Amino acid sequence: MRAEFTDFAGTPCSELRCCLPRSSPTDLISRLPCFSPACASAARSNPTGPLTRARQTLASSVALLASCPRYPDTKSAGAARPTAIILIPQDRLYRTVTTMEERGPWTRRASSLLCSTSHFGVMRDEVTRPDGLRDHYDWVDAPDQVRVAALINEHLLVIEQFHYLVGPLWQLPGGTVDAEDADPCAAARRELAEETGYTSATWSDCGFLYPMPGLTGCRVHLWRADYLSPGLASPESAEADLRVRHVPLREAARAVRDGRIRCAPSAALVLSVTSGH
């Protein structure tokens, strides 16, 4: 069985995405070519034929995928884009989707979704490397992140929190760009308010970073917030140990240099806003 990435009009998608429209499995199935009236009639005439079996596999695959948690496609938030659908037969660990795309000196020949969680997907691309050799490239498709340099009275708001994988960490407020966020700035506003209680009407875009370009293409968007107004924080239950510190700008810059701030995007943003201190 072979599935091409196209939108529902049959136009090839420019990117591979593990995302579905907010539709029911029945609506999704009705849009697939092999569920057209002509194919339905042919399947009824041969209930044990290959077309019928393909229809059954596709129906179960779409129902399975539509019931799974999905992570947002945030890299092109707000932009019009075709929707890709990955069909995963239940009797396989992952599904290969054939596509050809040149990415600089690399060529992606096919892509497989190895697994998907509510937070990210693990992909395997079959590629031709710049040296001409064929290989596979495993990578993580994850939503973008934000970090916020919130300044108040020559101080930075710094979060102290224990992280499951690395232990205690100092970092700037931030988190994931959710599907409900209109853009990265909206995510930055939300995360700052949730974690610290502060809001701001003055925001500056400080660019973005690729935190691990060999593993994921996700970006960390960096923002600066000035003229803060206090409020009530509402951290998630998993952030019960979160503590907010007011750190002088000079001390924040020193914390990066002596290794107390080890979150890379936070360190970069701290050095950016404290240059001259």
N, C-alpha and C positions, 0 to 999 in steps of 0.2 A: 504494500500500500504506500502511496506517495502523496504527500500534501505540500502544495506550494503556498507561500505566504502571499496572499492578495487581500485587498479590501473586498467588501461585498459586491462591488461593481466589477470585480475581476482585475483591477489595476494592481500590479506588483507593488508591494510595500517597500519603502526605501530602507527600513530598519526592521530588525527582528525584535519583537517585544512580547513579553509574557503578560498580555493584558487583554481583557475582554470588555465589551460594552456592557452597561448595566441592563442586560436583557435576560429573559428566562431561557432555559435550555431549549424549550419548544420553539421560541422565536429564532434562536441561533440555528437550530437544525433546519427550520423551514427556509433559511437563506442559502443553504449549501446546494451546489449544483446538482448533486445526485439525489436531492429530494424535490426536484422539479416535477411537475405533473407528468411529463413524458417518462421520466425515470421511474416514477411511482407506478405508472401503468405497466412498464416493462418488468418491474420487480414482482408485481402481483401475478403476472403470467408465468413466472418461474420462481416460486417461493424458496427454492433451495439453491438458486444460482449464485454466481459470484457478486452480482449487483446487490442482491438482497443481503448477502453476508457483509458486504462493504457498508451498506446503509445501517445495518445493526451495529457494526463496530463504531462507525462515526457517531451514531446516536448515543451509545454508551460512553464514548470518549468525551463528547461535548458535555454530557450530563455530569460526568466525573469532574471535568475541569471547572465547569461553572459552579460546582459546589465547593471548590477549594478556596482558601484565603488567597487574596491577590495583593500584590504590592503596587504602589502607584507608579505610573510612567511620568516622572517629574522633569525629565531633561528638556522637554519641549512644552512645559506648562503654558497653557493659553494659546498654543499654536495649533492650527488645523493639521491633522495628520491622519493617515489611514490606520484602521484598526486591524491588527494581526490576530489570528486565532491559531493556536497550536493544538493539533489533534493528537491525543496520546492514547493509543490502544491500551486497555487495562492489562493485557498479558505481556507488556514490555516495560522495562525499567525506564526507558526514555525514548523519545521520538526524534528521528532525524528529519529535518526539513531542508530540502534542496534549494539553494539559492546561490547566485554568483554575485560577488561585489568586490570591487577593487578598493582597497584601503591603503592609499599611498603605494609603497613597494610591495605590500602584502595583497594576497587575493583570498577572500573567504569563499570556499566552495560549498560549504554546508554548515548548518548549525544545529546543535542538539540541546534540548533542555534536560539536564541530568536530574535536577530536583528543584522544587519550588517551596518556599515557606511564606509566611505572612509578611516577612521582611525583605527577602531577596530571592533571586534565582541563581542557580549554578549552571553555566552554559559550557558547552564544548564545541568549538569551531574547528572544522577541517580546513586547513589553510595551506597556501603555497607561500613559503617564506621568501624574503628578498634574495636569498642565495639560490632560489629555484627548487629547493627541497620541499616535499610535502610533509606536513606535520599536523598535530592537533594543538589547540590553544584553549586552555580552560580559564574561565574568567567568571566574575561575580557581577550580576546585573542588580544593582541596588539603587534605591532612591537617593536623590541629592540631600545634602545636609546644610545647615547654617550655623555660624558662630557670630556672636554679637559682642562688640566692645562697647559696653554701656558706661559712659563717663558721668560722674557726679562730683562736683567740688574737687577737681583734680585727683579723683580716685576712680579706679576701675572696679566693677562688680565681678568677682571671681567666685566660681563654684568649686566647692570641695566635696567630693563624692567618692564612694568606694565602687569600683567597677569590677564585675565578676571575673573578667579575664586578666586584668592587669593590677588590680588592687586600688589603693587610694590615689586620687588624681586631682590636681588643680587644673581647671579649664574655664574658658569663658562660657556664658550661657549659650545654649543652642540645642539642636536636635535635628530630627528628620523633617524634610519637606513633605507634608502629607498631601493626599489626593484632594483634600478639601481646601488647601491653601491656594489662593489665586496666583501667587508667585513667591519667589524666595523671600521677598521683603515681608510678605504676610506671615510666612513661617517664622521669620526672625521676630516679628512683633509678638506672635503667639508664644513662642518659646521663652522670650524674655519675661513676659507677663506671668506665665505659668511657673517658671522657676524662681523668679525674684519678686514678683508683684509689681515691678516698675513698668511704666509705659512711657512712650516718647512720641512726640509729634515731629521730631527732627531726625531724619535718617539719611545716612550717606553710604552709598555703595562702594565698598573697598575691593571689588573684584571677586575672583574665585580661585581655588586651588584644586589640583588633582591629588588627593592624599596618597593613593597607591596606584599609579598609572599602569603598572604591570599586572595588576590583579582586577581592577575595576575602573570603569570610566565615569563613575559618579563624581560629582563636584561638591566642594564645600564652599558655599557662598559666604563672604565676609561682609559684615555690616557694622557701622558705627552709629550709636544712638546717643544724642545729647539732650540736655534740658529734661531730665527725667522727672516723672511724677510718681510718688509712692502709691502702692496699693497692696492688696492681699494676694500672696502667692498661692498657687493651686497645683503643686507638683503631683505627678502620677504616683500611685501607691508604691511602685518599685523604686521611687526616688525619696523614700521616707528619711534616708540618712543625709540628704542633700543639705549643705550649709552654704550660706552666702556670706562672702567676705568683702569688705570695702578696703581695697588695697591701693595705697598711694601709687601714682604713675611710675615714679622712680623705682619703687620697690617691686612693682610688677615687671619692669624691664630687667631688674636684677634677678627676679625669680626665673625668668627664661634663661638667663646666662648661667645661673648656678644649678639648673636642672630641676627646680621645683615645679615648673610648668613644663610637662612633657607631652602634652597634647599638641601635635604639630600645627594644625590650623590655628589653634589658640595662640601658640607661641609666635607664629608669623603675624597674626593680627595685633598682638600686644606690641611687638617690635615696631609695627607700622604706626600705631597711634601714639607710641611713646618716643618716637625719634626726636632727639633734642633734649630728652630727660636723662 
